[in-house]
Amino acid sequence: MIDRRTFLAGASALALHPLLAAEEERRMLARTIPAGNEAMPVIGFGNSSAFRDNDYETSSALLDVLRETGGRFIDIHGDSEIPVGRYMKQHEVHAQFFIGTNVGAAKGMPPDARLLASQDRQGKKPLDLLLLSRPADPQRQWPQMRRWKEQGLARYIGLAATGDAFFAPFENLIRGGTVDFIEINYSLLEPAAGERLLPLAMDHGVAVVVNRPFVNGRYFPLVSGKALPAWAADFDCASWAQFSLKYIIANPAVTCVITETSKPHHARDNLGAGFGRVPDDDQRARMLNLVNSL
Ligand SMILES: NC(=O)c1ccc[n+]([C@@H]2O[C@H](COP(=O)([O-])OP(=O)(O)OC[C@H]3O[C@@H](n4cnc5c(N)ncnc54)[C@H](OP(=O)(O)O)[C@@H]3O)[C@@H](O)[C@H]2O)c1
């Protein structure tokens, strides 16, 4: 084990290297995926309408922002993998981008052939992550997810939803020890998952992807026209979007948060939240009080 003197000598040597410090500042904050020991930058993309509409020009502009800022995670539903897959092939960014492919919602579990088609469209064999989305019967559907992982169709498997009705079923499956990821809503306006679900996920080595950071846009009318508090600069926060995102990523259980937009300048603002400092516990309590008072 490293002793205190060696640690301090190493730390002061690092402090003497401005080039190293500058390199760190340029890189987006990342967390480790517990089941795979690989790095995940903390801000990613949701399933933008540009992807769903197969609007390649806008999708491409958005994905340029993700690539340039060092982001990784993209949440995919159905045909939205078409423009994303095309972009990954065009720019050869399969290693940088990490795709969460949602299955199981509405139309039920897809046939294996559908997943093989996804592998072709994404150019990823195996797929990175299969997410069982808004499952009607998680206990019954989960064994199929495990079979797909055992067959090598995907590297990781997980559960995705929005709403506290899913907390208890997700907790039960997490306790079973075979869940690699959960995706759930958690934010200043919807903090409930932070009470039990997120700490449980962290204890069981389950990566957490947070969705609905802006409650599907409902957050912005609350803060619109209001000045960002001066103390937000203490954690390098430059906009109301970053105020929400920094609150989320400061929770150590969170692996990354996904943001939905079809506007590249909003994407740049959002990804910017992954750089610089994050709020400490006192600052987070102050953020929550402020938003609750609006
Ligand atoms: N599996 C599930 O059950 C499930 C459920 C819900 C969500 N999700 C995933 O989570 C993702 C995100 O959740 P969400 O759809 O609720 O979206 P969200 O990210 O909470 O909010 C999106 C809204 O915020 C606006 N916005 C984004 N960035 C902004 C910025 N910097 N400044 C001002 N406005 C901004 C967007 O408008 P503009 O387009 O104008 O920027 C849009 O109206 C979804 O895309 C989806 O992939 C999954």
The ligand as an SDF file (V2000), in Angstrom:
LIG
                    3D

 48 52  0  0  0  0  0  0  0  0999 V2000
  -36.4140    4.8780  -21.0620 N   0  0  0  0  0  0  0  0  0  0  0  0
  -37.2320    5.7560  -20.5410 C   0  0  0  0  0  0  0  0  0  0  0  0
  -38.2390    5.4090  -19.8830 O   0  0  0  0  0  0  0  0  0  0  0  0
  -36.9610    7.2340  -20.7040 C   0  0  0  0  0  0  0  0  0  0  0  0
  -37.9020    8.1610  -20.2340 C   0  0  0  0  0  0  0  0  0  0  0  0
  -37.6490    9.5160  -20.3470 C   0  0  0  0  0  0  0  0  0  0  0  0
  -36.4660    9.9460  -20.9490 C   0  0  0  0  0  0  0  0  0  0  0  0
  -35.5770    9.0420  -21.4310 N   0  0  0  0  0  0  0  0  0  0  0  0
  -34.3230    9.4800  -22.0760 C   0  0  0  0  0  0  0  0  0  0  0  0
  -33.8300   10.6200  -21.4050 O   0  0  0  0  0  0  0  0  0  0  0  0
  -33.5520   11.6510  -22.3360 C   0  0  0  0  0  0  0  0  0  0  0  0
  -33.6850   13.0120  -21.6880 C   0  0  0  0  0  0  0  0  0  0  0  0
  -34.9460   13.1830  -21.0350 O   0  0  0  0  0  0  0  0  0  0  0  0
  -36.0840   14.2290  -21.5190 P   0  0  0  0  0  0  0  0  0  0  0  0
  -36.5920   13.8400  -22.8300 O   0  0  0  0  0  0  0  0  0  0  0  0
  -37.0520   14.3600  -20.3970 O   0  0  0  0  0  0  0  0  0  0  0  0
  -35.3090   15.5730  -21.7660 O   0  0  0  0  0  0  0  0  0  0  0  0
  -34.5640   16.6830  -20.8760 P   0  0  0  0  0  0  0  0  0  0  0  0
  -33.1220   16.5870  -21.2660 O   0  0  0  0  0  0  0  0  0  0  0  0
  -34.9320   16.6490  -19.4400 O   0  0  0  0  0  0  0  0  0  0  0  0
  -35.2100   18.0270  -21.4940 O   0  0  0  0  0  0  0  0  0  0  0  0
  -35.2270   18.2810  -22.8620 C   0  0  0  0  0  0  0  0  0  0  0  0
  -35.7860   19.6940  -23.0460 C   0  0  0  0  0  0  0  0  0  0  0  0
  -34.8490   20.6520  -22.5120 O   0  0  0  0  0  0  0  0  0  0  0  0
  -34.5110   21.6180  -23.5150 C   0  0  0  0  0  0  0  0  0  0  0  0
  -33.0690   21.9020  -23.3790 N   0  0  0  0  0  0  0  0  0  0  0  0
  -32.0550   20.9930  -23.4100 C   0  0  0  0  0  0  0  0  0  0  0  0
  -30.8730   21.6090  -23.1950 N   0  0  0  0  0  0  0  0  0  0  0  0
  -31.1330   22.9450  -23.0230 C   0  0  0  0  0  0  0  0  0  0  0  0
  -30.3380   24.0910  -22.7680 C   0  0  0  0  0  0  0  0  0  0  0  0
  -29.0150   23.9810  -22.6100 N   0  0  0  0  0  0  0  0  0  0  0  0
  -30.9430   25.3020  -22.6500 N   0  0  0  0  0  0  0  0  0  0  0  0
  -32.2850   25.4170  -22.7810 C   0  0  0  0  0  0  0  0  0  0  0  0
  -33.1220   24.3720  -23.0300 N   0  0  0  0  0  0  0  0  0  0  0  0
  -32.5460   23.1290  -23.1540 C   0  0  0  0  0  0  0  0  0  0  0  0
  -34.8330   20.9660  -24.8220 C   0  0  0  0  0  0  0  0  0  0  0  0
  -35.2150   21.9350  -25.7490 O   0  0  0  0  0  0  0  0  0  0  0  0
  -34.3100   22.2490  -27.0850 P   0  0  0  0  0  0  0  0  0  0  0  0
  -34.5030   21.0700  -27.9950 O   0  0  0  0  0  0  0  0  0  0  0  0
  -34.9040   23.5240  -27.5510 O   0  0  0  0  0  0  0  0  0  0  0  0
  -32.8890   22.3800  -26.6350 O   0  0  0  0  0  0  0  0  0  0  0  0
  -36.0150   20.0600  -24.4800 C   0  0  0  0  0  0  0  0  0  0  0  0
  -37.2230   20.7970  -24.5080 O   0  0  0  0  0  0  0  0  0  0  0  0
  -34.5040   11.3800  -23.5020 C   0  0  0  0  0  0  0  0  0  0  0  0
  -34.0340   11.9250  -24.6680 O   0  0  0  0  0  0  0  0  0  0  0  0
  -34.5170    9.8420  -23.5310 C   0  0  0  0  0  0  0  0  0  0  0  0
  -33.3890    9.3850  -24.2710 O   0  0  0  0  0  0  0  0  0  0  0  0
  -35.7950    7.7080  -21.3050 C   0  0  0  0  0  0  0  0  0  0  0  0
  1  2  1  0
  2  3  2  0
  2  4  1  0
  4  5  1  0
  4 48  2  0
  5  6  2  0
  6  7  1  0
  7  8  2  0
  8  9  1  0
  8 48  1  0
  9 10  1  0
  9 46  1  0
 10 11  1  0
 11 12  1  0
 11 44  1  0
 12 13  1  0
 13 14  1  0
 14 15  2  0
 14 16  1  0
 14 17  1  0
 17 18  1  0
 18 19  2  0
 18 20  1  0
 18 21  1  0
 21 22  1  0
 22 23  1  0
 23 24  1  0
 23 42  1  0
 24 25  1  0
 25 26  1  0
 25 36  1  0
 26 27  1  0
 26 35  1  0
 27 28  2  0
 28 29  1  0
 29 30  1  0
 29 35  2  0
 30 31  1  0
 30 32  2  0
 32 33  1  0
 33 34  2  0
 34 35  1  0
 36 37  1  0
 36 42  1  0
 37 38  1  0
 38 39  2  0
 38 40  1  0
 38 41  1  0
 42 43  1  0
 44 45  1  0
 44 46  1  0
 46 47  1  0
M  CHG  2   8   1  16  -1
M  END
$$$$
